[in-house]
Amino acid sequence: MTDALNATPQQKSEILMQALPHMLRYDDTIVVVKYGGHAMGDEQKARDFAKDMVLLEQSGINPVVVHGGGPQIGSMLKKLGIESHFSGGLRVTDKPTIEIVEMVLAGSINKSIVGQINAEGGRAVGLCGKDGNMVTARKVTRSHNAGPDEDVVDLGFVGEPEKVDMTVLEQILGRELIPVLAPVAQGADGQTYNVNADTFAGAIAGALGAKRLLFLTDVPGVLDKDKNLMKELRIDDIRALIADGTITGGMIPKVETCIYALEKGVEGVVILDGKIPHAVLIELLTDYGAGTLITR
């Protein structure tokens, strides 16, 4: 990095020229970025991320940010003395919990990201799934015992996207504004639902026909059995890697969301390490790429 900072004006101009073909490829396209994990909690990384979003927007790309906030919700519930209940390993979101979820996601976290982007010279707009009926949710139930004794778990106010309406985002995109979306949505029943941020990002990216959906995670991407990064995969490869046990644990729902987004019309989905400074720029505007690109 020091080399780049000490580069001559000539070298710096060559570095910029290398970005040109990539800028042309993404010109006027939509890139949805799911932002969460440790990348979100660290002040310097948050500043780097905000700069990346402003630079993308200034390069003629239309970034849309979707954020999570599990750890922040957990610590606020603790602070307020509201106990978290889990069933089959999943958090049950009751009435007092959903009020805090909405307050933290659509309030403090959302406005903090908006403020960081604006501080770096961008113009961000904070929204959630409720705004303009952008995302209508339906209640999620989960069963955690397969077979005849199947046990259906009521997770309370946890939802999944049922309908996506892009009217509001279509008014914003292409006007030098950066939408920042919190994964809170309303159901047809008028209730507020907490939606998994990955699934929310997949639904938004699909509805917008995004060129790329980037998942900023805490891992480098999809790893093979020897823990080496797999640079490019197709949907069939993913299914085979789940079947042979290469993809396990928390990576399974992540890649399933990638498949869901691709089937909804996204051109390519990338799982990359959000802890790497400027990972988004490395992925989109350099020859190197970062993480695992998944296509149909």
SEFI-98362 format. One record per residue (C-alpha): residue in one letter; z, y, x. Coordinates in Angstrom, 3 decimals. Last residue first. Layout:
! SEFI-98362
(site "A" (Z Y X))
...
! end
This chain:
! SEFI-98362
(site "R" (-13.416 -18.921 -25.835))
(site "T" (-11.796 -16.865 -23.087))
(site "I" (-8.495 -16.926 -21.186))
(site "L" (-8.041 -14.788 -18.066))
(site "T" (-5.013 -15.769 -15.975))
(site "G" (-3.110 -13.233 -13.855))
(site "A" (-4.397 -10.262 -11.913))
(site "G" (-7.973 -9.231 -11.203))
(site "Y" (-9.287 -8.781 -7.685))
(site "D" (-12.526 -6.855 -8.199))
(site "T" (-10.595 -3.812 -9.436))
(site "L" (-10.443 -1.742 -12.649))
(site "L" (-9.144 -4.042 -15.391))
(site "E" (-6.736 -6.472 -13.736))
(site "I" (-5.546 -4.254 -10.882))
(site "L" (-5.185 -1.362 -13.350))
(site "V" (-3.016 -3.448 -15.694))
(site "A" (-0.887 -4.804 -12.808))
(site "H" (-0.044 -1.194 -11.803))
(site "P" (3.184 -2.293 -10.042))
(site "I" (3.684 -6.075 -10.268))
(site "K" (6.630 -6.807 -12.610))
(site "G" (4.247 -7.064 -15.574))
(site "D" (2.908 -10.374 -14.278))
(site "L" (-0.281 -11.320 -16.125))
(site "I" (-1.516 -13.292 -19.125))
(site "V" (-5.048 -12.119 -19.907))
(site "V" (-6.924 -12.498 -23.201))
(site "G" (-10.719 -12.168 -23.521))
(site "E" (-13.253 -11.216 -26.199))
(site "V" (-10.806 -10.760 -29.104))
(site "G" (-12.340 -11.987 -32.394))
(site "K" (-9.543 -13.567 -34.485))
(site "E" (-10.181 -16.924 -32.765))
(site "L" (-9.516 -15.229 -29.426))
(site "A" (-6.254 -13.765 -30.778))
(site "Y" (-5.056 -17.172 -32.113))
(site "I" (-5.961 -18.829 -28.782))
(site "C" (-3.911 -16.217 -26.896))
(site "T" (-1.037 -16.676 -29.370))
(site "E" (-1.116 -20.403 -28.588))
(site "V" (-1.021 -19.465 -24.893))
(site "K" (2.277 -17.564 -25.385))
(site "P" (3.750 -20.188 -27.753))
(site "I" (3.198 -22.819 -25.001))
(site "M" (4.378 -20.633 -22.071))
(site "G" (7.962 -20.731 -23.399))
(site "G" (8.339 -24.403 -22.558))
(site "T" (5.392 -26.316 -21.067))
(site "I" (1.828 -25.969 -19.790))
(site "T" (1.078 -28.773 -17.320))
(site "G" (2.350 -31.418 -19.783))
(site "D" (-0.919 -33.373 -20.163))
(site "A" (-1.412 -32.269 -23.795))
(site "I" (-0.583 -28.619 -23.087))
(site "L" (-3.093 -28.574 -20.211))
(site "A" (-5.766 -30.220 -22.403))
(site "R" (-5.282 -27.611 -25.158))
(site "I" (-5.507 -24.803 -22.591))
(site "D" (-8.686 -26.252 -21.058))
(site "D" (-10.305 -26.392 -24.535))
(site "I" (-9.454 -22.683 -25.110))
(site "R" (-11.069 -21.659 -21.810))
(site "L" (-9.317 -20.914 -18.541))
(site "E" (-9.705 -18.508 -15.629))
(site "K" (-7.484 -17.590 -12.677))
(site "M" (-5.172 -20.624 -12.608))
(site "L" (-2.190 -19.573 -10.488))
(site "N" (-0.729 -22.281 -8.261))
(site "K" (2.583 -23.898 -9.286))
(site "D" (1.503 -27.347 -8.050))
(site "K" (1.202 -28.565 -11.673))
(site "D" (-1.074 -25.599 -12.498))
(site "L" (0.241 -22.130 -13.310))
(site "V" (-0.663 -19.862 -16.227))
(site "G" (0.051 -16.212 -15.344))
(site "P" (2.103 -14.459 -12.635))
(site "V" (5.357 -14.752 -14.681))
(site "D" (7.633 -12.118 -16.255))
(site "T" (5.045 -11.122 -18.852))
(site "L" (2.529 -8.350 -19.512))
(site "F" (0.179 -9.855 -22.098))
(site "L" (-3.218 -8.157 -21.914))
(site "L" (-5.625 -8.289 -24.861))
(site "R" (-9.156 -7.420 -23.795))
(site "K" (-12.419 -6.335 -25.440))
(site "A" (-10.545 -5.666 -28.686))
(site "G" (-12.177 -6.564 -32.019))
(site "L" (-9.723 -4.138 -33.673))
(site "A" (-8.522 -6.780 -36.170))
(site "G" (-8.195 -9.337 -33.375))
(site "A" (-6.253 -6.981 -31.087))
(site "I" (-3.877 -6.047 -33.952))
(site "A" (-3.251 -9.711 -34.902))
(site "G" (-2.714 -10.762 -31.268))
(site "A" (-0.347 -7.818 -30.630))
(site "F" (1.734 -8.787 -33.703))
(site "T" (1.823 -12.418 -32.544))
(site "D" (3.066 -11.334 -29.100))
(site "A" (5.600 -8.893 -30.642))
(site "N" (7.157 -11.532 -32.946))
(site "V" (7.479 -9.784 -36.311))
(site "N" (10.764 -8.371 -37.696))
(site "Y" (10.342 -7.903 -41.428))
(site "T" (11.196 -5.055 -43.829))
(site "Q" (11.238 -5.974 -47.519))
(site "G" (8.873 -4.433 -50.094))
(site "D" (7.979 -7.862 -51.569))
(site "A" (4.405 -7.488 -50.236))
(site "G" (6.154 -7.542 -46.867))
(site "Q" (6.728 -4.581 -44.587))
(site "A" (6.230 -4.615 -40.830))
(site "V" (8.124 -4.114 -37.562))
(site "P" (6.296 -4.931 -34.330))
(site "A" (6.504 -1.429 -32.782))
(site "L" (3.154 0.151 -31.889))
(site "V" (2.280 2.782 -29.275))
(site "P" (-1.045 4.474 -30.091))
(site "I" (-2.626 6.468 -27.224))
(site "L" (-4.456 9.638 -28.317))
(site "E" (-7.573 11.041 -26.626))
(site "R" (-9.401 11.083 -29.971))
(site "G" (-11.337 7.809 -29.565))
(site "L" (-8.652 5.830 -31.369))
(site "I" (-6.415 7.756 -33.778))
(site "Q" (-8.222 7.696 -37.149))
(site "E" (-9.304 4.074 -36.561))
(site "L" (-5.650 3.239 -35.863))
(site "V" (-4.596 4.518 -39.296))
(site "T" (-7.339 2.671 -41.223))
(site "M" (-6.909 -0.621 -39.295))
(site "D" (-5.410 -2.685 -42.112))
(site "V" (-3.991 -6.068 -41.065))
(site "K" (-2.898 -8.714 -43.583))
(site "E" (-0.534 -11.687 -43.251))
(site "P" (1.162 -10.873 -39.965))
(site "E" (4.289 -13.002 -39.414))
(site "G" (7.798 -12.315 -40.657))
(site "V" (11.457 -12.697 -39.774))
(site "F" (13.839 -11.208 -42.341))
(site "G" (15.997 -14.284 -42.862))
(site "L" (15.253 -17.203 -40.538))
(site "D" (15.583 -19.805 -43.314))
(site "V" (15.343 -23.125 -41.501))
(site "V" (13.580 -26.093 -43.083))
(site "D" (15.020 -29.430 -41.933))
(site "E" (12.557 -32.304 -42.044))
(site "D" (14.470 -35.493 -42.814))
(site "P" (11.203 -37.392 -43.537))
(site "G" (9.651 -36.515 -40.173))
(site "A" (9.884 -33.514 -37.881))
(site "N" (13.225 -31.786 -37.490))
(site "H" (13.052 -28.074 -36.631))
(site "S" (11.292 -26.604 -39.632))
(site "R" (10.540 -22.901 -39.471))
(site "T" (10.231 -20.371 -42.243))
(site "V" (8.379 -17.101 -41.810))
(site "K" (8.229 -14.394 -44.486))
(site "R" (4.910 -12.649 -44.931))
(site "A" (3.994 -9.439 -43.191))
(site "T" (1.669 -6.559 -44.039))
(site "V" (0.426 -4.825 -40.900))
(site "M" (-1.128 -1.335 -40.888))
(site "N" (0.271 -0.464 -44.310))
(site "G" (-0.425 3.199 -43.395))
(site "D" (2.616 3.047 -41.124))
(site "K" (4.627 -0.107 -41.868))
(site "G" (3.370 -1.958 -38.773))
(site "C" (5.057 0.598 -36.511))
(site "L" (3.905 3.902 -35.029))
(site "G" (4.489 6.081 -31.967))
(site "V" (1.660 8.430 -30.935))
(site "A" (0.971 9.007 -27.240))
(site "R" (-0.712 12.000 -25.673))
(site "G" (-0.998 11.482 -21.930))
(site "G" (0.092 13.754 -19.077))
(site "E" (2.628 11.511 -17.343))
(site "A" (5.518 12.894 -19.444))
(site "N" (3.522 12.013 -22.584))
(site "I" (3.349 8.358 -21.522))
(site "Q" (7.115 8.293 -20.816))
(site "G" (7.944 10.036 -24.114))
(site "V" (5.870 7.564 -26.158))
(site "I" (7.601 4.683 -24.339))
(site "S" (11.051 6.174 -25.162))
(site "K" (9.970 6.880 -28.740))
(site "N" (9.129 3.221 -29.335))
(site "I" (12.281 1.926 -27.652))
(site "S" (14.667 4.267 -29.531))
(site "G" (13.190 4.153 -33.030))
(site "A" (10.617 1.608 -34.234))
(site "L" (12.153 -1.148 -32.085))
(site "V" (15.836 -0.110 -31.952))
(site "M" (16.277 1.190 -35.513))
(site "E" (14.066 -1.536 -37.008))
(site "V" (15.999 -4.295 -35.237))
(site "I" (19.312 -2.618 -36.193))
(site "E" (18.414 -2.635 -39.904))
(site "I" (17.041 -6.180 -39.543))
(site "T" (20.435 -7.329 -38.157))
(site "P" (22.542 -5.933 -41.043))
(site "K" (20.259 -7.719 -43.593))
(site "D" (20.017 -11.084 -41.772))
(site "T" (17.678 -11.977 -38.898))
(site "V" (18.364 -15.598 -37.901))
(site "R" (17.619 -16.033 -34.198))
(site "L" (15.866 -19.326 -33.387))
(site "G" (17.403 -22.157 -31.307))
(site "G" (17.520 -24.576 -34.267))
(site "S" (19.492 -21.930 -36.165))
(site "F" (20.917 -18.945 -34.352))
(site "H" (23.354 -16.316 -35.579))
(site "S" (23.788 -13.028 -33.750))
(site "E" (27.132 -11.311 -34.414))
(site "I" (27.185 -7.626 -35.219))
(site "G" (29.873 -5.893 -33.108))
(site "L" (27.955 -2.613 -32.880))
(site "K" (27.644 -2.850 -29.087))
(site "K" (26.696 -6.540 -29.372))
(site "L" (23.946 -5.759 -31.886))
(site "M" (22.738 -2.980 -29.545))
(site "S" (22.723 -5.391 -26.558))
(site "G" (20.691 -8.013 -28.399))
(site "I" (18.179 -5.477 -29.746))
(site "Q" (17.655 -4.124 -26.196))
(site "P" (17.136 -7.677 -24.867))
(site "G" (14.571 -8.524 -27.599))
(site "G" (12.523 -5.310 -27.279))
(site "G" (8.827 -5.878 -27.885))
(site "H" (5.966 -3.474 -27.343))
(site "V" (2.379 -3.072 -28.560))
(site "V" (0.288 -0.505 -26.625))
(site "V" (-3.283 0.379 -27.624))
(site "P" (-5.575 1.560 -24.796))
(site "N" (-8.983 3.105 -25.588))
(site "I" (-11.014 3.183 -22.335))
(site "G" (-12.922 6.349 -21.343))
(site "S" (-11.385 6.605 -17.868))
(site "Q" (-8.855 9.249 -19.041))
(site "E" (-7.439 6.686 -21.499))
(site "L" (-7.147 4.088 -18.749))
(site "L" (-5.470 6.638 -16.443))
(site "V" (-2.965 7.603 -19.157))
(site "M" (-2.091 3.933 -19.807))
(site "D" (-1.676 3.212 -16.077))
(site "K" (0.563 6.281 -15.641))
(site "A" (2.834 5.016 -18.447))
(site "F" (3.039 1.576 -16.778))
(site "D" (3.980 3.129 -13.426))
(site "R" (6.707 5.188 -15.154))
(site "A" (8.078 2.061 -16.870))
(site "K" (7.985 0.244 -13.522))
(site "Q" (10.044 3.066 -11.957))
(site "E" (12.570 3.027 -14.819))
(site "D" (13.038 -0.757 -15.018))
(site "G" (13.708 -2.142 -18.510))
(site "M" (10.116 -2.477 -19.700))
(site "A" (8.715 -4.497 -16.802))
(site "H" (11.619 -6.914 -17.328))
(site "G" (10.100 -8.273 -20.524))
(site "G" (7.813 -6.192 -22.713))
(site "Y" (4.396 -4.589 -23.050))
(site "K" (1.578 -6.198 -25.016))
(site "V" (-1.525 -4.234 -23.995))
(site "V" (-4.500 -3.919 -26.343))
(site "V" (-7.757 -2.793 -24.682))
(site "I" (-10.390 -1.182 -26.894))
(site "T" (-13.863 -0.378 -25.553))
(site "D" (-15.324 3.095 -24.981))
(site "D" (-16.179 2.294 -21.363))
(site "Y" (-14.791 -1.122 -20.388))
(site "R" (-17.804 -2.339 -18.398))
(site "L" (-18.565 1.158 -17.091))
(site "M" (-15.010 1.510 -15.775))
(site "H" (-15.335 -1.895 -14.106))
(site "P" (-18.605 -0.916 -12.425))
(site "L" (-16.962 2.357 -11.243))
(site "A" (-13.691 0.970 -9.819))
(site "Q" (-15.239 0.256 -6.411))
(site "M" (-16.277 3.917 -6.263))
(site "L" (-12.605 4.971 -6.370))
(site "I" (-11.775 2.811 -3.329))
(site "E" (-14.831 4.267 -1.540))
(site "S" (-13.593 7.808 -2.303))
(site "K" (-10.208 6.931 -0.816))
(site "Q" (-11.854 5.554 2.326))
(site "Q" (-13.823 8.788 2.817))
(site "P" (-10.741 10.954 2.134))
(site "T" (-9.008 8.982 4.925))
(site "A" (-6.459 6.350 3.915))
(site "N" (-2.763 6.986 4.539))
(site "L" (-1.790 6.153 0.957))
(site "A" (-4.125 3.146 0.915))
(site "D" (-2.666 1.883 4.199))
(site "T" (0.875 2.371 2.852))
(site "M" (0.000 0.000 0.000))
! end
